[in-house]
Amino acid sequence: MKLGEVLSEIRLRRPAPLDLASADVAGLEYDSRRVQQGYLFFAFPGSRADGRDFARAALDRGAVAVASESPAPAGLETRWIEVDHGRQALASAARLFYSKPDERVALTGITGTNGKTTTGFLIDSVLRAAGLTTALVGTIEYHLAGRVLPAVNTTPESLDLIRLLAELLAEGGTHATMEVSSHALELGRVYGLQFHTAVFTNLTRDHLDFHGTMEAYFAAKQRLFAGLGAKPPAFAVLNRDDSYSRDLQLSPETQVLWYGLGQDPDLRARHIASGGQGLRFDVQFGKQRFAVESPLIGKINVYNILAACGAGISFGLQPEVIARGIAALQAVPGRFERVDEGQPFVVVVDYAHTPDALQNVIAVARGLNPKRVITLFGCGGDRDRTKRPLMGQAAAELSDFVVLTSDNPRSEDPLAIMNDALVGIRRVDKPHVVEPDRAAAIARALNEARAGDLVILAGKGHETYQVLQDKTIAFDDRAVAREVLRGYGFHPPD
């Protein structure tokens, strides 16, 4: 493909020189280390580095040109293409270079604060139950036609996403489901993508370190439903019980499917039976009613299942197929995931890292009627400080015993982070301990537990690392808990 063709849908600040426009483009890249001969390199500012700093290295490796929203450094003017928006330019170029795979794959995007990952796993399970070949992109991992790939970001850069969709098509795939983070929407990682179905789970306090205000956070989520450089989605599946859902501005072209437990949803859960073995309820959709069963636990998963049912309906799937897909998903890594070493109390690991998510996971635990709930949590560094006391208060109000520890402190002092959370804990008269060493804190929480109790290890979920100030170390709450429990003399059941 000629460079002029690759640039044909991109807003340029000035036309590309004729000799560049006629040059052949062999590939696209935004990481200079992966540039090969004849590639077009996209240089845009990142959170830690400016892509312009690597432009000369990309050209030395054989890049045909550099596209950037920043002016050319001295000496690179003849190989420089200045664009209005770097990430939007990358997305537009990738769609053209790979023949617009998003228009040939039925794409579902899920946004919201909590529930995106579980809802994504559920939707993918429903689609696979229909016999479809699918892709799944999210926080935990990426799936591609039955293969599991490591996840780099919740929502990858547009080039990586387009490549994945093109590979899905090459393997006979037809449907892709992806979590769409507010960062991705704000930065333009999904610019130009054509979504068939957009799902909104809920909006609660998170990511204010990035967005600044809840209004800006919501505005980023709104972009998925407006259509970012593409037509609005054909379907919107919205949580009727969430006030932000009701504030979304939708195109007349978008068909809305409301789900919820309150007033007037299109999809409603009836006769909910919830317990330690999972959920069972009837889904009512207009005059249709069908039963679903799921090993997932707790009221929050009723919402996630209803959202997945709505997505299935948007693709015209029959109730029995939807129900089969819901039942097939046994668990989601790091989401109320049990650690069982034969101990007489329940231990679960969960990704809850916002006040609302922490309240939800403790509510799920309470629904299992344990003698006591023991909650371990920490707060991430270099993130919204204002949610830390709210998390401390939520843990203390709803638990019987709290262990405050470190999460991913990043560049911050772990003790300073914990002091912020301790303010909230001290608003409630509840027994608690403070232990900055997360492994020691897990041991303290498990040592506190007695028969019939339930221990929640919250915050890191599926993560297998901990980000410290000067390094990232291997750390998995599940593995540490197993080791501690075995050290206490417990053994896994046969």
C-alpha positions as CSV (number, residue, x, y, z in Angstrom):
1,M,0.0,0.0,0.0
2,K,1.3,3.5,-0.9
3,L,1.8,6.0,1.9
4,G,-0.7,8.4,0.4
5,E,-3.4,5.7,0.6
6,V,-2.5,4.9,4.3
7,L,-2.8,8.6,5.1
8,S,-6.0,9.2,3.0
9,E,-8.4,9.2,6.0
10,I,-6.1,11.1,8.4
11,R,-6.3,14.8,9.1
12,L,-2.9,16.2,8.1
13,R,-1.6,19.6,9.1
14,R,0.1,19.9,5.7
15,P,0.2,17.5,2.7
16,A,2.8,14.8,2.6
17,P,5.6,15.5,0.1
18,L,4.9,13.8,-3.2
19,D,8.0,11.5,-3.0
20,L,6.8,10.3,0.4
21,A,3.2,9.9,-0.7
22,S,4.2,7.5,-3.5
23,A,6.5,5.4,-1.2
24,D,5.4,1.8,-0.4
25,V,4.5,1.1,3.2
26,A,5.4,-2.4,4.4
27,G,3.9,-2.1,7.9
28,L,2.9,0.2,10.8
29,E,4.5,0.5,14.2
30,Y,4.4,2.8,17.3
31,D,7.3,1.1,19.0
32,S,10.7,2.0,17.4
33,R,12.2,-1.3,18.5
34,R,9.8,-3.2,16.3
35,V,10.2,-1.1,13.2
36,Q,11.4,-2.8,10.0
37,Q,12.3,-1.7,6.5
38,G,9.5,0.3,4.9
39,Y,7.4,0.8,8.0
40,L,5.5,4.0,8.9
41,F,6.4,4.9,12.5
42,F,3.8,6.7,14.7
43,A,5.3,8.9,17.4
44,F,3.0,10.2,20.0
45,P,3.5,11.4,23.6
46,G,3.1,8.7,26.3
47,S,2.8,8.8,30.0
48,R,6.5,8.1,30.5
49,A,8.2,9.0,27.2
50,D,7.7,11.0,24.0
51,G,7.7,9.0,20.8
52,R,9.6,11.8,19.1
53,D,12.6,10.8,21.1
54,F,12.7,7.5,19.2
55,A,12.0,8.8,15.7
56,R,15.6,8.9,14.6
57,A,16.1,5.4,15.8
58,A,13.0,4.3,13.8
59,L,14.3,6.0,10.7
60,D,17.7,4.3,11.2
61,R,15.9,1.0,11.3
62,G,14.3,1.6,7.9
63,A,11.1,3.5,8.6
64,V,9.8,5.3,5.5
65,A,8.5,8.2,7.5
66,V,7.3,9.3,10.9
67,A,3.8,10.5,11.7
68,S,3.3,12.7,14.7
69,E,1.1,15.4,16.2
70,S,4.3,17.2,17.3
71,P,6.6,19.3,15.0
72,A,9.6,17.6,13.5
73,P,12.9,17.7,15.3
74,A,15.7,19.5,13.4
75,G,17.0,17.5,10.5
76,L,13.9,15.2,10.2
77,E,11.6,17.6,8.4
78,T,11.7,15.8,5.0
79,R,10.6,12.5,6.5
80,W,8.0,13.9,8.9
81,I,4.2,13.9,8.6
82,E,2.4,16.1,11.0
83,V,-1.1,15.0,12.0
84,D,-3.8,16.5,14.1
85,H,-4.0,13.6,16.6
86,G,-1.4,10.9,16.8
87,R,-3.4,8.0,18.2
88,Q,-6.4,8.8,16.0
89,A,-4.1,8.8,13.0
90,L,-2.6,5.4,14.0
91,A,-6.2,4.0,14.3
92,S,-7.2,5.3,10.9
93,A,-4.1,4.1,9.2
94,A,-4.3,0.7,10.8
95,R,-7.9,0.2,9.7
96,L,-7.0,1.1,6.1
97,F,-3.8,-1.0,6.1
98,Y,-5.6,-4.1,7.4
99,S,-8.7,-3.6,5.2
100,K,-11.1,-2.4,8.0
101,P,-11.6,-5.7,9.8
102,D,-13.9,-4.1,12.4
103,E,-16.5,-3.8,9.6
104,R,-16.4,-7.6,9.1
105,V,-16.3,-8.6,12.8
106,A,-19.3,-8.1,15.0
107,L,-17.7,-6.0,17.8
108,T,-19.0,-5.7,21.3
109,G,-17.5,-3.0,23.6
110,I,-18.1,-3.0,27.4
111,T,-17.4,0.1,29.5
112,G,-18.1,1.1,33.0
113,T,-16.2,1.1,36.3
114,N,-17.0,-2.4,37.7
115,G,-18.1,-5.7,36.1
116,K,-16.4,-5.2,32.7
117,T,-14.2,-8.2,32.9
118,T,-16.8,-10.7,34.1
119,T,-19.4,-9.4,31.6
120,G,-16.8,-9.8,28.8
121,F,-16.1,-13.4,29.8
122,L,-19.9,-14.1,30.0
123,I,-20.6,-12.6,26.5
124,D,-17.7,-14.5,25.0
125,S,-19.0,-17.7,26.6
126,V,-22.5,-17.0,25.1
127,L,-21.1,-16.4,21.6
128,R,-19.0,-19.6,21.8
129,A,-22.1,-21.5,22.9
130,A,-23.6,-20.4,19.6
131,G,-20.7,-22.2,17.8
132,L,-19.0,-18.9,16.8
133,T,-15.2,-18.4,16.6
134,T,-14.4,-15.4,18.8
135,A,-11.9,-13.0,20.3
136,L,-11.9,-11.6,23.8
137,V,-9.9,-8.5,24.9
138,G,-9.7,-7.4,28.5
139,T,-7.9,-6.8,31.7
140,I,-6.9,-10.4,32.5
141,E,-6.0,-11.9,29.2
142,Y,-6.8,-11.9,25.5
143,H,-8.4,-14.8,23.7
144,L,-8.1,-15.4,20.0
145,A,-9.9,-18.3,18.3
146,G,-9.4,-20.5,21.4
147,R,-5.8,-19.4,22.1
148,V,-5.0,-17.4,25.3
149,L,-2.6,-14.5,24.9
150,P,-1.1,-12.2,27.6
151,A,-2.9,-8.9,28.2
152,V,-0.7,-5.7,28.0
153,N,-3.5,-3.2,28.6
154,T,-7.2,-3.5,29.3
155,T,-7.7,-2.0,25.9
156,P,-4.6,-2.3,23.6
157,E,-3.4,0.3,21.2
158,S,-5.5,0.5,18.1
159,L,-2.8,-1.1,15.9
160,D,-2.6,-4.2,18.1
161,L,-6.4,-4.4,18.3
162,I,-6.8,-4.1,14.5
163,R,-4.1,-6.7,14.0
164,L,-6.0,-9.0,16.4
165,L,-9.2,-8.6,14.5
166,A,-7.5,-9.2,11.2
167,E,-6.0,-12.4,12.6
168,L,-9.4,-13.4,14.0
169,L,-10.9,-13.1,10.5
170,A,-8.0,-15.1,9.0
171,E,-9.0,-17.9,11.4
172,G,-12.7,-17.8,10.4
173,G,-13.8,-15.7,13.4
174,T,-16.8,-13.5,13.4
175,H,-17.3,-11.9,16.8
176,A,-15.0,-10.0,19.2
177,T,-15.8,-8.7,22.7
178,M,-13.6,-6.1,24.4
179,E,-13.4,-4.1,27.5
180,V,-13.2,-0.4,26.6
181,S,-11.5,1.6,29.3
182,S,-12.0,5.3,29.9
183,H,-8.3,5.8,29.2
184,A,-8.7,4.1,25.8
185,L,-11.7,6.3,24.9
186,E,-10.0,9.5,26.0
187,L,-6.7,8.7,24.2
188,G,-8.3,7.5,21.0
189,R,-7.3,3.8,21.1
190,V,-10.6,2.7,19.7
191,Y,-11.1,5.7,17.3
192,G,-12.9,4.7,14.1
193,L,-13.9,1.3,15.3
194,Q,-17.4,0.2,14.3
195,F,-19.2,-1.4,17.3
196,H,-22.2,-3.5,16.9
197,T,-23.1,-3.5,20.6
198,A,-22.0,-1.2,23.4
199,V,-22.6,-2.3,27.0
200,F,-22.6,0.1,30.1
201,T,-22.2,-1.6,33.5
202,N,-22.1,1.3,36.0
203,L,-20.1,4.3,37.0
204,T,-18.5,4.8,40.4
205,R,-15.5,6.7,41.7
206,D,-12.2,5.7,39.9
207,H,-9.5,7.0,37.7
208,L,-9.9,10.6,38.9
209,D,-6.1,10.9,38.9
210,F,-6.4,10.7,35.1
211,H,-9.8,12.4,34.4
212,G,-9.9,14.9,37.3
213,T,-13.6,14.9,37.8
214,M,-16.5,12.4,37.7
215,E,-18.0,14.6,34.9
216,A,-14.9,14.1,32.8
217,Y,-14.8,10.4,33.6
218,F,-18.4,10.0,32.5
219,A,-17.7,12.1,29.3
220,A,-15.0,9.6,28.4
221,K,-17.4,6.7,28.7
222,Q,-20.1,8.6,26.7
223,R,-17.7,8.5,23.7
224,L,-18.4,4.8,23.1
225,F,-22.1,5.5,22.6
226,A,-21.6,8.5,20.4
227,G,-19.4,6.8,17.9
228,L,-15.7,7.8,17.9
229,G,-14.9,8.4,14.2
230,A,-17.5,5.8,13.2
231,K,-21.3,5.4,13.3
232,P,-22.9,4.9,16.7
233,P,-23.3,1.3,17.8
234,A,-26.4,-0.5,16.5
235,F,-27.3,-1.6,20.1
236,A,-26.7,-0.2,23.5
237,V,-27.2,-2.5,26.5
238,L,-27.6,-0.3,29.6
239,N,-27.9,-0.8,33.4
240,R,-31.3,0.7,34.2
241,D,-30.4,0.8,37.9
242,D,-27.4,3.0,37.4
243,S,-28.1,6.8,37.3
244,Y,-25.2,7.5,34.8
245,S,-26.7,5.0,32.3
246,R,-29.8,7.1,32.2
247,D,-27.7,10.2,31.4
248,L,-26.0,8.7,28.4
249,Q,-26.8,10.6,25.1
250,L,-27.7,8.0,22.5
251,S,-28.2,8.3,18.7
252,P,-31.7,7.6,17.3
253,E,-30.0,4.9,15.2
254,T,-29.1,2.9,18.4
255,Q,-31.6,0.4,19.7
256,V,-31.5,0.3,23.5
257,L,-31.9,-2.8,25.7
258,W,-32.2,-1.8,29.4
259,Y,-31.4,-4.4,32.1
260,G,-31.8,-4.3,35.8
261,L,-33.7,-5.3,38.9
262,G,-35.7,-2.0,39.5
263,Q,-38.3,-0.2,37.4
264,D,-39.1,-0.9,33.8
265,P,-36.0,-2.7,32.4
266,D,-36.3,-4.7,29.1
267,L,-34.5,-7.5,30.8
268,R,-35.3,-8.3,34.4
269,A,-34.2,-11.0,36.8
270,R,-37.1,-12.9,38.5
271,H,-37.1,-15.4,41.3
272,I,-33.4,-15.0,42.2
273,A,-31.9,-17.9,44.1
274,S,-28.3,-17.1,45.4
275,G,-26.0,-19.2,47.4
276,G,-22.5,-20.6,47.7
277,Q,-23.0,-22.8,44.7
278,G,-24.0,-19.9,42.4
279,L,-27.0,-18.2,41.0
280,R,-30.3,-19.3,39.5
281,F,-33.0,-17.0,38.2
282,D,-35.5,-16.4,35.4
283,V,-34.7,-13.7,32.7
284,Q,-37.8,-11.9,31.6
285,F,-37.6,-10.2,28.2
286,G,-40.9,-8.9,26.9
287,K,-43.1,-11.9,26.7
288,Q,-40.2,-14.3,26.8
289,R,-39.0,-15.9,30.0
290,F,-36.1,-18.3,30.3
291,A,-34.1,-19.8,33.2
292,V,-30.4,-19.3,33.7
293,E,-28.0,-20.9,36.1
294,S,-24.4,-19.8,36.8
295,P,-21.6,-20.9,39.2
296,L,-20.9,-17.2,39.7
297,I,-21.9,-15.8,43.1
298,G,-23.6,-12.7,44.3
299,K,-26.1,-10.0,43.3
300,I,-23.5,-8.1,41.3
301,N,-23.2,-11.1,38.9
302,V,-27.0,-10.9,38.4
303,Y,-26.3,-7.6,36.7
304,N,-23.3,-9.0,34.7
305,I,-25.4,-12.0,33.5
306,L,-28.3,-9.7,32.5
307,A,-25.9,-7.5,30.5
308,A,-24.5,-10.7,28.8
309,C,-28.1,-11.8,28.0
310,G,-28.7,-8.4,26.5
311,A,-25.7,-8.6,24.3
312,G,-26.7,-12.1,23.2
313,I,-30.2,-10.8,22.3
314,S,-28.6,-8.0,20.3
315,F,-27.0,-10.7,18.1
316,G,-30.3,-12.6,17.7
317,L,-29.3,-15.6,19.7
318,Q,-32.0,-17.9,21.1
319,P,-32.6,-18.1,24.9
320,E,-31.4,-21.7,25.1
321,V,-28.1,-20.7,23.6
322,I,-27.7,-17.7,25.9
323,A,-28.5,-19.9,28.9
324,R,-26.0,-22.5,27.8
325,G,-23.3,-20.0,27.5
326,I,-24.0,-18.4,30.9
327,A,-23.9,-21.9,32.6
328,A,-20.6,-22.8,30.8
329,L,-18.5,-20.0,32.4
330,Q,-17.3,-21.7,35.6
331,A,-15.2,-18.8,37.0
332,V,-13.3,-15.6,36.1
333,P,-9.7,-15.5,37.3
334,G,-9.3,-13.2,40.3
335,R,-13.0,-12.4,40.7
336,F,-14.2,-13.9,43.9
337,E,-11.8,-16.8,43.2
338,R,-11.6,-19.4,45.9
339,V,-8.4,-20.7,47.4
340,D,-9.1,-24.1,48.9
341,E,-6.4,-26.0,50.8
342,G,-8.9,-27.8,53.0
343,Q,-9.1,-25.1,55.6
344,P,-12.3,-24.8,57.6
345,F,-12.9,-21.2,56.4
346,V,-13.4,-19.7,53.0
347,V,-10.6,-17.7,51.3
348,V,-11.4,-15.7,48.2
349,V,-9.2,-13.4,46.0
350,D,-10.9,-10.5,44.3
351,Y,-9.8,-7.6,42.1
352,A,-12.0,-5.1,44.0
353,H,-10.0,-1.8,44.1
354,T,-12.6,0.9,44.3
355,P,-15.0,1.8,47.2
356,D,-18.0,0.5,45.3
357,A,-16.3,-2.8,44.2
358,L,-15.1,-3.4,47.8
359,Q,-18.6,-2.9,49.1
360,N,-20.0,-5.3,46.4
361,V,-17.5,-8.1,47.2
362,I,-18.1,-7.8,50.9
363,A,-21.8,-7.9,50.3
364,V,-21.3,-11.1,48.2
365,A,-19.4,-12.6,51.1
366,R,-22.1,-11.6,53.6
367,G,-24.6,-13.3,51.4
368,L,-22.9,-16.6,52.1
369,N,-23.7,-16.2,55.9
370,P,-20.1,-16.6,57.3
371,K,-19.5,-16.2,61.0
372,R,-17.2,-13.3,60.3
373,V,-15.8,-11.5,57.2
374,I,-12.1,-10.6,57.4
375,T,-11.1,-8.2,54.6
376,L,-7.5,-7.5,53.5
377,F,-7.0,-4.6,51.1
378,G,-4.6,-1.9,50.0
379,C,-4.7,1.1,47.6
380,G,-2.6,1.6,44.5
381,G,0.0,4.3,44.3
382,D,0.0,7.1,41.7
383,R,-3.7,6.8,41.5
384,D,-6.7,8.7,42.9
385,R,-5.9,9.6,46.5
386,T,-9.4,10.7,47.3
387,K,-10.8,7.1,47.1
388,R,-8.4,5.7,49.7
389,P,-10.3,6.8,52.9
390,L,-13.6,5.8,51.2
391,M,-12.1,2.3,50.7
392,G,-11.0,2.2,54.3
393,Q,-14.4,3.2,55.5
394,A,-16.2,0.7,53.3
395,A,-14.0,-2.2,54.5
396,A,-14.4,-1.2,58.2
397,E,-18.2,-0.7,58.0
398,L,-18.9,-4.0,56.3
399,S,-16.2,-6.3,57.7
400,D,-15.7,-7.8,61.1
401,F,-11.9,-7.5,61.0
402,V,-9.7,-5.4,58.6
403,V,-6.1,-5.9,57.5
404,L,-4.7,-2.8,55.8
405,T,-1.7,-3.5,53.6
406,S,0.2,-2.4,50.5
407,D,-1.1,-2.9,46.9
408,N,0.9,-1.6,44.0
409,P,2.6,1.5,45.6
410,R,4.5,2.4,42.4
411,S,6.4,5.7,43.1
412,E,4.6,6.5,46.3
413,D,5.6,5.7,49.9
414,P,3.5,2.6,50.9
415,L,3.1,4.0,54.4
416,A,1.7,7.3,53.1
417,I,-0.8,5.5,51.0
418,M,-1.9,3.4,53.9
419,N,-2.2,6.4,56.1
420,D,-4.7,7.9,53.6
421,A,-6.8,4.7,53.8
422,L,-6.5,4.5,57.6
423,V,-8.4,7.8,57.9
424,G,-11.5,6.0,56.6
425,I,-11.0,2.9,58.8
426,R,-10.7,5.1,61.9
427,R,-14.1,6.6,61.2
428,V,-15.5,3.2,62.2
429,D,-14.9,1.4,65.5
430,K,-13.8,-1.9,64.0
431,P,-10.8,-4.2,64.9
432,H,-8.0,-3.7,62.4
433,V,-4.3,-4.2,61.9
434,V,-1.8,-2.5,59.6
435,E,0.9,-4.5,57.9
436,P,2.8,-2.9,54.9
437,D,4.3,-6.2,53.8
438,R,1.6,-7.8,51.7
439,A,2.8,-11.4,52.2
440,A,2.9,-10.9,56.0
441,A,-0.5,-9.2,55.9
442,I,-2.0,-12.2,54.1
443,A,-0.5,-14.5,56.7
444,R,-2.0,-12.2,59.4
445,A,-5.5,-12.3,57.8
446,L,-5.4,-16.1,57.5
447,N,-4.1,-16.6,61.0
448,E,-7.0,-14.5,62.3
449,A,-9.6,-16.7,60.6
450,R,-11.5,-19.4,62.4
451,A,-13.9,-22.1,61.3
452,G,-16.9,-20.6,59.4
453,D,-15.2,-17.3,58.7
454,L,-14.6,-15.9,55.2
455,V,-11.4,-14.1,54.3
456,I,-11.3,-11.6,51.3
457,L,-7.9,-10.8,49.8
458,A,-8.9,-7.7,47.8
459,G,-7.3,-5.5,45.3
460,K,-5.0,-7.5,43.1
461,G,-7.2,-10.4,41.9
462,H,-5.6,-12.0,38.9
463,E,-2.4,-10.0,39.0
464,T,0.8,-12.0,39.3
465,Y,3.1,-9.1,40.2
466,Q,3.5,-6.1,42.6
467,V,4.7,-2.7,41.3
468,L,7.2,-1.1,43.7
469,Q,9.0,2.2,43.5
470,D,12.2,0.8,41.8
471,K,11.1,-2.6,40.5
472,T,8.2,-5.0,39.7
473,I,8.3,-8.3,41.6
474,A,6.4,-11.6,41.2
475,F,3.5,-11.6,43.6
476,D,0.2,-13.6,43.4
477,D,-2.3,-13.4,46.2
478,R,-3.5,-16.8,45.4
479,A,-0.1,-18.4,45.5
480,V,0.9,-16.7,48.7
481,A,-2.4,-17.7,50.3
482,R,-1.8,-21.4,49.3
483,E,1.7,-21.3,50.7
484,V,0.6,-19.8,54.0
485,L,-2.3,-22.2,54.4
486,R,-0.1,-25.2,53.7
487,G,2.4,-23.8,56.2
488,Y,-0.5,-23.9,58.7
489,G,-0.8,-27.6,58.0
490,F,-3.8,-27.6,55.7
491,H,-3.8,-29.7,52.6
492,P,-5.9,-29.4,49.4
493,P,-8.9,-31.7,49.2
494,D,-8.7,-34.9,47.1
